[in-house]
Amino acid sequence: MPDRHHVSIHSTFPNSLQREIVRQICRQRHKHQVCVGPFRRFGFSGASLLLAYFSARQAGLPFLIKISKFAEAEEELSAVRSLRHLVTDCNVEEDRVFKGVSSDRDGRKELWGALLYSNKGAQSSDGADEPLALREVLYKDDHLSATELRETVAQVFRSLDNAHRDAQTINVTLRKHYKKYLRQDRSTSRIERILGALSQKTQFQFLGTRVYNPLRLLDELPQLVRVRNARVHGDLHPDNVIIGPNKMPHLIDFAWAKPRRDVLVDYVLLENSVRFMSFPEGTDLREQLTVDRWLLDEEGWKMVLGKSFRTTPLGVAYVRMAAAVGVIREQARRCLGGRFSIERYLLTQFIVLYGLMAYKEYTPHVAARALGMIADRLHRTGFDFCDE
């Protein structure tokens, strides 16, 4: 970018790689000034997000710049292009990958790429209401009312409707189909550490309830599973849902959206994230046990909405969590119609949550207990539904 392009500083100024990419974007968009700073989000891939306003101050429409390894950025752009006719909220502002080079301590070069996402439909902002990740507002009444929260979650799945409706029923090899979500042996090692000596048993008491060893259940799962196979977002968690000043959700990060997958993956990914990653710290283990028991049933979330603990701050969080879970499951049933069953839903939820246990951000004991409870339910139910 020529020297006349002034980059205004907002919060911490980006590093040299980010600066190089921001300058390229400014040249492409014929902008002389940009106000840019980091955007808070949770993620495992190493990608980073910048919040950008193409003005001398924090004003106008907000944009998000996602920076990741170049090959990953190219793959994501390819997924975005292929999903444009299926997903109403799948696009980038500039149909290209912006390149940048970084050097490690030994001077080795690494190629990075960036995509520019716009918050489509957002109203022009004077900086008073920056876009936020859904995780930041999920459990806060002053950002989204309970009604707005339900509508926000429903809108997320409405934007994916056409892709999900394109599903075809097929038989898949379980471990191959869900390989990316099982995350190899990292989850197994962490679950073994959490369970300790109990990991050698089949059934046992864990934190106040009977569970079935999830390590054993994984080995007992059927080799072939019948799935509704479709294009999905593939990484749908609350930090990939951006809430703009108009309170409308906007999807970002389609890096996992290229292959066809079990359509239920989107639903259980968001539910697991709402329950075990985004939930406020300070979880009451006894109350959470009550919640998790109810949520083994398709409409158990309705029980949480009427529970008396709603008057405490943590209780309010449980109620908001249940409201979000309720919408997610309603949308899953709407998508699958007569093919939906809570047992089939729980099978996908078990597989995805098992893989997510690899990460410390998933509250270890609460998530491990819920995983064991799901395993117990599936073990007692059997897997006849896989052949429907």
C-alpha positions in Angstrom: 0.0 0.0 0.0 1.4 3.4 -0.9 2.5 5.7 2.0 -0.6 7.9 1.5 -2.7 5.0 2.8 -3.0 5.7 6.5 -3.8 2.8 8.9 -5.6 4.0 12.0 -4.8 2.0 15.1 -7.6 0.4 17.1 -6.6 -1.6 20.2 -3.4 -3.5 19.5 -1.9 -2.9 16.1 -1.7 -6.0 14.0 1.6 -7.8 13.5 3.7 -7.6 10.3 1.9 -10.4 8.6 -1.5 -9.0 9.5 -0.4 -5.5 8.4 0.8 -6.8 5.1 -2.6 -8.5 4.4 -4.6 -5.4 5.6 -2.7 -3.2 3.2 -3.5 -5.6 0.3 -7.1 -5.5 1.2 -7.1 -1.7 1.3 -5.5 -1.5 -2.2 -8.0 -4.0 -3.6 -10.9 -1.9 -2.1 -9.4 1.4 -3.0 -9.4 2.5 0.6 -6.9 4.9 2.1 -7.7 4.4 5.7 -8.7 1.4 7.9 -9.4 1.1 11.6 -8.5 -2.5 12.6 -8.1 -4.5 15.7 -8.3 -8.1 17.0 -11.7 -9.8 17.2 -12.1 -12.2 20.1 -13.0 -15.7 19.3 -12.5 -19.3 20.3 -11.0 -21.8 17.9 -8.6 -24.6 17.5 -7.1 -24.1 14.1 -4.7 -21.3 14.8 -6.6 -18.9 12.5 -7.1 -15.3 13.7 -9.7 -12.7 13.1 -9.4 -9.0 12.7 -12.3 -6.5 13.0 -11.9 -3.8 10.3 -13.7 -0.6 9.5 -12.6 1.1 6.3 -12.5 4.6 7.7 -10.2 6.7 9.9 -12.2 5.9 13.0 -14.3 3.0 14.2 -17.3 3.8 12.0 -19.2 2.4 9.0 -19.9 -1.2 8.3 -17.7 -3.7 10.1 -15.8 -6.4 8.3 -14.0 -9.5 9.5 -10.6 -10.6 8.1 -9.9 -14.3 8.7 -6.2 -15.2 8.5 -5.1 -18.8 8.3 -2.6 -20.9 6.5 -2.8 -20.3 2.8 -3.9 -23.8 1.8 -6.7 -23.7 4.4 -7.8 -20.3 3.2 -7.9 -21.5 -0.4 -9.9 -24.6 0.7 -12.4 -22.3 2.6 -12.8 -20.0 -0.4 -13.6 -23.1 -2.6 -16.2 -24.2 -0.1 -17.8 -20.7 0.0 -18.0 -20.6 -3.8 -19.6 -24.1 -3.9 -22.2 -23.3 -1.2 -23.3 -19.9 -2.5 -26.4 -21.4 -4.2 -27.3 -23.5 -1.1 -26.6 -21.3 1.9 -28.1 -17.8 2.1 -25.3 -16.6 4.4 -22.2 -18.0 2.7 -20.2 -15.4 0.9 -17.0 -13.3 1.2 -16.7 -9.6 0.3 -13.8 -10.1 -2.1 -13.8 -13.3 -4.1 -10.1 -14.0 -3.6 -7.4 -15.1 -1.0 -5.1 -12.3 0.1 -1.5 -13.6 0.6 0.9 -12.9 3.4 4.3 -14.3 4.5 5.5 -14.8 8.0 8.9 -16.0 9.3 9.6 -18.2 12.3 12.6 -17.9 14.7 14.8 -19.8 12.2 13.9 -17.5 9.4 11.8 -20.1 7.5 9.0 -18.6 5.5 5.3 -19.7 5.7 2.6 -18.6 3.4 -0.7 -17.4 4.9 -4.0 -16.3 3.4 -6.9 -14.2 4.4 -10.6 -13.9 3.5 -12.7 -10.8 3.9 -16.1 -11.5 5.4 -18.7 -8.7 5.6 -21.6 -8.6 8.1 -24.2 -8.7 5.5 -27.4 -6.8 6.4 -25.6 -5.0 9.2 -26.5 -1.4 9.7 -23.8 1.3 9.6 -22.3 1.6 13.0 -20.6 4.5 14.8 -18.7 2.0 17.0 -21.3 1.9 19.8 -22.4 -1.6 18.8 -19.6 -3.7 17.4 -20.4 -7.1 16.1 -20.0 -9.9 18.7 -19.6 -13.6 18.6 -22.7 -15.5 19.7 -20.7 -16.8 22.7 -20.3 -13.3 24.0 -24.1 -12.7 24.2 -25.5 -16.2 24.7 -26.0 -16.0 28.4 -26.5 -12.2 28.8 -30.0 -10.9 28.9 -28.9 -7.3 28.2 -27.7 -8.3 24.7 -30.3 -10.8 23.6 -33.7 -11.4 25.2 -34.8 -15.1 25.5 -37.1 -14.5 22.5 -34.3 -12.9 20.5 -31.9 -15.7 21.4 -34.4 -18.4 20.1 -34.9 -16.4 16.9 -31.2 -15.9 16.4 -30.5 -19.7 16.7 -33.4 -20.5 14.4 -32.2 -18.0 11.8 -28.8 -19.7 11.8 -30.4 -22.9 10.6 -32.7 -21.2 8.2 -29.7 -19.9 6.4 -28.5 -23.5 6.0 -31.9 -24.8 5.0 -31.3 -25.4 1.3 -28.0 -27.2 2.0 -29.5 -29.4 4.7 -32.6 -30.2 2.5 -30.2 -31.5 -0.2 -29.6 -34.5 2.1 -29.5 -38.1 0.8 -29.9 -41.2 3.0 -26.8 -43.4 2.6 -24.9 -46.0 4.6 -21.4 -44.9 5.7 -18.5 -46.5 7.6 -18.7 -44.8 10.9 -15.1 -44.2 11.8 -14.3 -43.0 8.2 -17.3 -40.7 7.9 -16.7 -39.0 11.3 -12.9 -39.3 11.3 -12.3 -35.5 11.3 -14.6 -35.2 14.3 -13.1 -38.1 16.3 -9.7 -36.3 16.3 -7.7 -39.5 16.4 -6.5 -40.6 19.9 -6.3 -37.2 21.6 -9.8 -37.5 23.1 -9.2 -41.0 24.2 -6.1 -40.0 26.2 -7.9 -37.1 27.9 -10.9 -39.2 28.8 -8.6 -41.8 30.3 -7.0 -39.2 32.4 -10.4 -37.8 33.6 -11.8 -41.2 34.5 -8.6 -42.5 36.1 -8.9 -46.1 37.3 -12.6 -46.1 36.3 -11.5 -46.2 32.6 -10.9 -49.9 33.0 -14.5 -50.6 34.0 -17.6 -50.9 31.8 -20.3 -49.2 34.0 -19.7 -47.2 37.1 -20.9 -44.3 39.2 -19.3 -41.0 38.2 -20.1 -37.6 39.8 -23.5 -38.8 41.2 -24.9 -40.9 38.4 -24.5 -44.2 36.6 -22.6 -43.9 33.3 -21.4 -46.3 30.6 -17.7 -46.1 29.8 -17.5 -43.9 26.6 -14.2 -45.6 25.7 -16.0 -49.0 25.6 -19.0 -47.6 23.7 -16.9 -46.2 21.0 -15.5 -49.7 20.3 -19.1 -51.1 20.4 -20.6 -48.7 17.9 -21.8 -50.3 14.6 -19.4 -50.3 11.7 -22.0 -49.1 9.3 -24.4 -46.2 10.1 -27.2 -44.8 8.1 -27.0 -41.0 7.8 -28.7 -38.2 6.0 -25.7 -36.9 4.0 -25.6 -33.2 3.0 -23.5 -30.1 2.7 -23.1 -28.7 6.1 -21.2 -25.8 7.8 -19.2 -28.4 9.6 -17.8 -26.2 12.4 -20.9 -24.6 13.8 -20.1 -23.2 17.2 -21.0 -19.9 18.9 -17.8 -18.1 17.8 -18.6 -18.8 14.1 -21.9 -17.0 14.5 -21.5 -13.2 14.5 -24.2 -11.0 15.9 -24.3 -7.6 14.2 -25.7 -4.3 15.4 -29.1 -5.3 14.0 -29.0 -8.5 16.1 -29.1 -10.7 13.0 -26.7 -13.7 13.0 -24.0 -14.0 10.3 -22.1 -17.2 9.6 -18.3 -17.2 9.1 -15.6 -19.8 8.8 -16.6 -22.4 6.2 -13.3 -24.2 6.3 -14.9 -27.6 7.1 -17.8 -27.2 4.7 -16.4 -28.8 1.5 -17.3 -32.5 1.9 -20.8 -33.9 2.4 -21.4 -35.1 6.0 -24.1 -36.3 8.4 -26.6 -33.4 8.4 -27.0 -33.8 12.2 -23.3 -32.7 12.7 -24.3 -29.0 12.5 -27.0 -29.4 15.1 -25.0 -31.4 17.7 -21.9 -29.2 17.2 -23.9 -26.1 18.2 -25.6 -27.9 21.0 -22.4 -29.3 22.5 -20.7 -25.9 22.2 -23.6 -24.2 24.0 -23.7 -26.7 26.7 -20.1 -27.6 27.4 -17.8 -24.9 25.9 -19.7 -21.6 26.1 -21.5 -22.2 29.4 -20.4 -19.8 32.2 -17.8 -21.0 34.7 -19.0 -22.1 38.1 -21.3 -24.9 37.0 -23.2 -26.5 39.8 -22.5 -30.2 39.3 -25.8 -31.3 40.9 -28.0 -28.9 38.9 -26.1 -29.7 35.7 -26.7 -33.4 36.4 -30.5 -32.7 36.5 -30.2 -30.7 33.3 -28.2 -33.4 31.5 -30.6 -36.1 32.6 -33.5 -34.2 31.1 -31.6 -33.5 27.9 -31.3 -37.2 27.2 -34.9 -36.9 26.0 -35.8 -35.0 22.8 -38.0 -32.4 24.6 -36.3 -32.5 28.0 -35.2 -28.9 27.5 -38.8 -27.9 28.3 -38.3 -29.3 31.9 -35.4 -26.9 32.3 -37.4 -23.9 31.3 -39.8 -24.6 34.2 -37.3 -25.4 36.9 -37.3 -23.3 40.0 -33.5 -22.6 39.9 -34.2 -20.0 37.2 -34.1 -17.3 39.9 -30.4 -17.7 40.5 -27.8 -16.2 38.0 -26.5 -19.7 37.2 -30.1 -20.9 36.9 -30.9 -18.2 34.4 -27.9 -19.5 32.4 -29.4 -23.0 32.5 -32.7 -21.7 31.2 -31.1 -19.7 28.4 -29.0 -22.8 27.5 -32.2 -24.9 27.4 -33.9 -22.4 25.2 -31.1 -22.6 22.7 -31.0 -26.4 22.8 -34.7 -26.5 22.3 -34.5 -24.5 19.1 -31.6 -26.6 17.8 -33.5 -29.8 18.3 -36.7 -28.3 16.8 -34.7 -27.3 13.8 -33.1 -30.8 13.6 -36.6 -32.4 13.6 -37.8 -29.9 11.0 -34.9 -30.9 8.8 -35.1 -34.7 9.1 -38.9 -34.9 9.5 -40.0 -38.5 10.0 -36.4 -39.7 9.9 -35.6 -37.9 13.2 -35.2 -39.9 16.4 -33.6 -38.8 19.7 -31.5 -42.0 19.7 -30.0 -41.2 16.2 -29.4 -37.6 17.4 -27.6 -38.8 20.5 -25.4 -41.1 18.4 -24.1 -38.2 16.4 -23.9 -36.1 19.6 -21.8 -38.8 21.3 -19.3 -39.1 18.4 -18.9 -35.3 18.1 -18.6 -34.7 21.9 -16.2 -37.6 22.2 -13.9 -35.8 19.7 -14.3 -32.4 21.4 -13.1 -33.9 24.7 -9.6 -33.5 23.2 -9.7 -29.8 24.1 -9.4 -28.2 27.5 -12.0 -25.6 26.6 -14.6 -28.3 27.0 -15.2 -28.5 30.8 -13.7 -31.9 31.5 -15.7 -33.5 34.2 -19.1 -32.1 33.3 -18.6 -33.0 29.6 -17.2 -36.4 30.5 -20.1 -37.2 32.7 -22.6 -36.2 30.0 -20.7 -38.3 27.5 -21.0 -41.3 29.8 -24.7 -40.6 30.3 -25.3 -40.5 26.5 -23.2 -43.7 26.2 -25.4 -45.4 28.9 -28.6 -44.4 27.0 -27.3 -45.7 23.7 -26.0 -48.9 25.3 -29.4 -49.6 26.8 -31.3 -48.6 23.6 -29.2 -50.5 21.2 -28.5 -49.4 17.6 -31.4 -50.8 15.7 -32.2 -47.3 14.5 -29.1 -47.3 12.3 -30.8 -49.6 9.8 -34.0 -47.6 9.4 
